[in-house]
Amino acid sequence: MFLDTPKKPIRTLRYVEKAFEEVKLRKNVRDVVILNDTGHPVKSTMDQDEAVQFAGLFQAIRGRLERGMSKIDPTDELLMLRVRTKTNEVLLVPDSKITILVVQNAHDNFEK
């Protein structure tokens, strides 16, 4: 092989189910969407249309962020994206084969 590319671990249905259940059971989590390597929802607490729309919006943000970050350091990679409002927080966590999107209630000790 002329390119030394690392092999990506296989993400089985069992892996997806386990990740989904672990995230879904965490405190303050409202919704979970798991995307395959092409960005399509494969498991979600949202209905299918809502999951597809939600995934598309955050995949667009992810793409723009990755292009911008590559200008700073082309060797770096996105590990997590966190978007927060006063009441909600969305986490995007890419993996080699799946991406996990989590919507959770934002709670802080410093709120008045």
Legacy VTK file of the C-alpha trace (Angstrom):
# vtk DataFile Version 3.0
C-alpha trace
ASCII
DATASET POLYDATA
POINTS 112 float
0.000 0.000 0.000
1.507 3.321 -1.021
-0.535 5.392 1.435
-0.179 4.624 5.100
-3.767 5.284 6.171
-4.883 3.960 9.527
-7.723 1.460 9.465
-10.965 2.755 10.872
-12.585 0.588 13.526
-15.801 -1.080 12.453
-18.912 0.347 14.110
-21.457 -2.427 14.383
-25.141 -2.123 15.132
-24.328 -3.349 18.636
-21.855 -0.474 19.078
-24.452 2.035 17.867
-27.118 0.610 20.198
-24.765 0.681 23.185
-23.646 4.270 22.500
-27.259 5.356 22.009
-28.438 3.811 25.281
-25.490 5.153 27.295
-26.017 8.714 26.076
-29.816 8.594 26.306
-29.701 7.625 29.994
-27.549 10.591 31.057
-29.085 13.321 33.169
-30.579 16.310 31.276
-30.376 14.610 27.844
-33.494 15.366 25.784
-32.628 13.942 22.376
-29.964 11.778 20.787
-29.274 11.329 17.076
-26.620 8.941 15.789
-25.412 9.517 12.241
-23.592 7.065 10.005
-20.367 7.970 8.194
-22.335 9.672 5.407
-24.254 11.889 7.850
-27.607 10.098 7.758
-29.483 9.390 11.009
-29.456 5.684 11.871
-30.887 5.900 15.395
-32.715 8.750 17.084
-35.124 9.773 19.800
-36.572 12.287 17.302
-38.968 11.336 14.519
-37.218 10.602 11.217
-37.990 13.892 9.437
-36.943 15.956 12.442
-33.727 13.929 12.852
-32.821 14.370 9.166
-33.377 18.141 9.322
-31.509 18.498 12.623
-28.586 16.385 11.390
-28.332 18.409 8.177
-28.147 21.703 10.046
-25.417 20.538 12.404
-23.465 18.741 9.680
-23.385 22.064 7.790
-21.999 23.826 10.873
-19.490 21.020 11.323
-18.290 21.294 7.721
-17.773 25.038 7.971
-15.970 24.699 11.279
-13.653 21.981 9.963
-12.801 24.064 6.872
-12.073 27.088 9.063
-9.979 25.108 11.518
-7.941 23.565 8.696
-6.784 27.083 7.819
-5.317 27.348 11.321
-3.814 23.854 11.499
-4.395 21.359 8.659
-3.222 18.443 10.814
-5.777 19.037 13.580
-9.154 17.268 13.825
-12.518 18.052 15.370
-13.129 16.137 18.597
-16.312 17.831 19.809
-18.507 20.795 18.970
-20.579 22.387 21.731
-23.290 24.960 20.964
-25.048 26.523 23.896
-27.990 28.835 24.497
-29.526 29.946 27.792
-31.658 26.825 28.043
-30.238 24.223 25.646
-26.947 22.710 24.651
-26.093 20.635 21.577
-23.014 18.429 21.497
-21.657 16.998 18.256
-19.125 14.226 18.771
-17.627 12.708 15.624
-16.138 9.228 15.627
-14.375 7.414 12.812
-17.631 5.829 11.621
-20.472 7.584 13.459
-21.349 11.019 14.790
-23.382 11.490 17.938
-25.601 14.565 18.306
-26.963 15.229 21.787
-29.514 17.840 22.819
-29.570 18.484 26.532
-30.955 20.966 29.005
-28.343 23.533 29.960
-28.069 23.860 33.734
-25.525 25.894 35.629
-24.905 26.719 39.243
-24.182 30.346 38.393
-27.620 31.173 36.916
-29.565 33.861 38.777
LINES 1 113
112 0 1 2 3 4 5 6 7 8 9 10 11 12 13 14 15 16 17 18 19 20 21 22 23 24 25 26 27 28 29 30 31 32 33 34 35 36 37 38 39 40 41 42 43 44 45 46 47 48 49 50 51 52 53 54 55 56 57 58 59 60 61 62 63 64 65 66 67 68 69 70 71 72 73 74 75 76 77 78 79 80 81 82 83 84 85 86 87 88 89 90 91 92 93 94 95 96 97 98 99 100 101 102 103 104 105 106 107 108 109 110 111
